Amino acid sequence: MANVETALKETTTIDGALGAALVDYTSGMALGTIGGGKDLDLAIAAAGNTDVVRAKVRTMEMLGLKDEIEDILITLGTQYHLIRLLKSRGGAGLFLYLALDKERSNLAMARHHLRRIESELEV
C-alpha cells in the first residue's frame, strides 16, 4: 500500500503529467501536491475542482441518479485535467487531481494509471 507522498510521486511517471494533488472535497484542501508551478497553482486547482465535484454530486442527487462518479475530465486547449474520486478504503471524500499536457499524454493510459494508483493508496 502506498502513502500519499508515494502515490503523488507515482503520478509523475504518467506521460505528460504537469502536476497532481490529493484533495479532500469536504474542505477543498489539498492533502498533498506534486509538480505545478507558476502556471499551475495546485492549491487553487484543489479548491476550484472541489466546486466541480460538489456541483456534479449535487446534480446527480437532484436527478436521482444512483450511480458513482469514476472520474471527471476537463479538456482545455493544451491540457487535460482529470479528477478521480477515490472509492478505496479510507478514500471517501477525496479525489486525485491530475493535470496533463495534451500533446505529451495518452488520456486512456493516464486514466488507467490513476485507477492503479487509487487501488494502492492507503489514506
Order of alpha helices (4+ residues) and beta strands (2+ residues): alpha-beta-beta-alpha-beta-beta-beta-alpha
